[in-house]
Structures are given as C-alpha cells and as structure tokens.
C-alpha cells in the first residue's frame, strides 16, 4: 500500500524526509513536489524502479530523463560543463529550468538519450526536494508527473493520491504545486537554445 507523508512545504520534517530516502534506497518509486510541478522519482541506478516509471508514464526509449541535483558541483559529475555553460547554470539555478547536456560516464546508459547521449539536469528551488537531495547524497532520477492520456502535470496531491495509490511506493504530500513545466535549454547547441518555454523566464537567455 502506498505511504503518504504530509511534509511541511517550508519547514520539512527531517524524520519524514529520511523515511522517503529509505524508501528510495530500498528500490521505491516516489512522487514528490518540485518548484514547477509534482514529479516521479527513483535512484539513478535502480533499473527496476526506472522501468516501473517508464510503464507508468508509457514512455518510449527516446525520452529524456532528468537528474535532480543538489548543486553545480554535482551537475559537473554527471554532465560535461565548460566555462560558458557553468556561467549559464550559475545564473539560472536553483530554479525551474532543465538543461540538456552531454552526459558523462557516471550517468547510466539507460537514462541517456539513446542517440544524442544527453541527460537533463536540474537544480530545483524547492525546500522539500532540496532537503531530500541532501539526505540522499546523490541525484534523483526524475520525470514530470503527467499521467497517460493527459497533457498537463498533476498539481493537486489529493489527485495524486487518488490516481497513483496502487502504483507508487510513497507520495510526499507537500501542498499544491504549480502546473507549469520547466523551461528547457538545449546546451548541446552553441549558443544554447530554448526548446520549451515553461515556468523559468527566458528574457535574459
């Protein structure tokens, strides 16, 4: 049965966050809030959990997964970041942006785009998620919580509970999230190119 943790959106209870980490470390799939919408997540090296998420969202093999990272130093472990890209990341993180970058060997091949070998990277501006990442001590594999047959992310945690109570191991209930997806910036191009306008402003990009 799916567990539901009611976590304070501004002062997350550390014992609840640590319980969520334990669920992840034991192969769990969780739902959690971000600075844009709710998302599905698991550990990056957990093949079975990733396959569960693929089936739940009905994702094809070319779907670009995203790694939620604690900070820029962690991003640099999993993606190739030159000086220009570093400045771009520093100016726009933490925030509702996803950066498509060339993956390093630290990223499991199953998470990379099969042809481009890219990975999405995020440094989120959400205190619940930031606390979770600090306790996890590694990036979180993430994909926006968009249910099959719909086009918009789920924003209401009560709806999440109704729809996914039999399909995920734990739901981190952190209040109502926004309904916007992130702004996606393709850093494989020079200069970087905005390929989806979302919650993150693009005027200075």
N, C-alpha and C positions, 0 to 999 in steps of 0.2 A: 504494500500500500504506500502511496506517495506521502512523504512527510511535507508539512508546510511550516516554515519558520517565519514568524512575524518579526521582521527586523526593523528597528527604528531607522528612518531614512537619513537622519542627521547624526545620530549617536549610536552606531551599530553595536549591538551586544556581542562582545568578543566570544563568549561561550557559544553563541549561535553560529557565528562565522566559523569558528573552529570545528563545529559539528558539520557544517557544509563541506569544509575541507576534508574531513574524514570520509564523507560520502564520496567525494571525488576520488580520493586515494584508494577507495575500495571498488572502483570501476563504475561509479554512478554517473548518471546524466542529470544535470540540474537546470532549472530555469532561474534566472536572476535579472535584476534591473541594471540598466546602464544609463548613460547620460543621453541616450536617444530613445530607446525602447527596451522591452524585455528581450532576452536572448536565451538560447540553449547553449550549454557548455559542458565540457569534459576535459580530462587531461590530454595533453597533446600526443602522448604515446600509447593511448588506450584505444586499440583498434576496434574492439567490440563496441565500446561506447560511441565511437565515431560512426560506426556502421549503423547503430541504432538511430543516431541523429539523421543520417542520410535517409533511412527508411521513413522516419517520422515526417521529415520535410519533403520527401520524394525528390532528392537532389541528384543531379547527374554527375558524371565523373569530372566535368569541367568546372564545377562550382568552386569559386574562390573562397576558401575558409579564411577566417581572421584569427589572429592571436592577440588576446588582450594582454598587454604588458604593463609592468609597474612603472617603468621609466625609460629614458633614452638609452641608458647603458644596456638594458635588457633587450631593447629593439636591435641594437647593434650585434647581439649574439646570433639573432635569427634572420637578419637581413643585411644586405650589402648597403652601407650608408657612407656616401662620400661627404665632403665638406658642405657642398651646396644643399644636399638633401638633409643633412644634420641641421642646418640653419632653418630650413623649411619646417622640419619637425619641431624644433625648439620653439618656433614662433606660433605653432598651432596646437601644441599639446600642453596639458591634457585638454581634451575637447572632443566634440562629435565628428571626428574625421577618421577615415580609413585610408591608409597609404598602401598602395600596391608596390611592392619592392621585390628585387631578386632575392630568393631565399638562399640561406647558407645551408651547409650540410647538417646543421642542427635541427632543421625542420624535416620531419618525416615526409617521405615522398608522397604518401597518400594525402597529405594536406596541401601539397603544392598543385598549382595548375599543371595538368599533365603535359602541356606543350610549352608554355612560357616559363615554367618553373618559378612562378611568382607566389607570393603569400601576402595576405592583407595583414597589416599591423595597426594596432590602436593603443593609445594611452588614454583611458577613459576618465572623465571628470565626474565620478560618482563615488561618494564616500563608502557606500556598502561594497561596491566592487573593488575599490582601491584597498580596502581592508582585507577583503577576501584574497586578493592577489598577494598582499604582503604575507599573509599566513600560509598561502600555498607555496610560495617561494619558487614559482615558475609561471610561465604564461598559461592562460586558459584558452583552450580551443573554443571558438565562438562562432555562432551564426545567428542572425536575427530570427526572432520567433514569429515567423509567418507560416500560418497553417496551410496545408494543401487546399487549393481551391479558393484561396483568398489572395489579395494583393497588398494588404497593409499589415504592419506588425500588430500583434496583440498588445494593448496598453493597460488593460484592467486586470490586476492579479486575480480577481474573483473569476473572470472569464478563463484565465489561465488554469485555475484550479478545476473549473468545470470541464474544460476541453482535454486536459492532459493528465488528469489524476491517475490514470492507469498506464501512462506511457513514459513517465519520468520518475526518478527516484526521490527528488526533492525540489520544492519550489521555495525560493527565497522571496517572500512577500515583503516588498519594500515600498508599497504605495503605488499609486497610479503613475506610470511613466508617460513620456511624450509619445507621439505617434509618428514622428519623423524618423527616417533612416539617416545614416551618417552621410556626409559628403565624402565622395570617393575621389582620391587623387592618384592618378597613374604616374608613378615616379620612374617608370621604365622609359618614358619619353623625355626628351630634352628640348625645351623646358618641360617640367611636369605639367600634366593636363588634367583638368577636372572632367571626370567622365560621369559623375552623378552629383547633382546639386541636392543636398539634404539640409540637415539642421545646421551644419557648420557654414558660416558666412564665407563667400568666395570673392568679395570685392577686392581684397588685397592679395589674391593669388595670381 
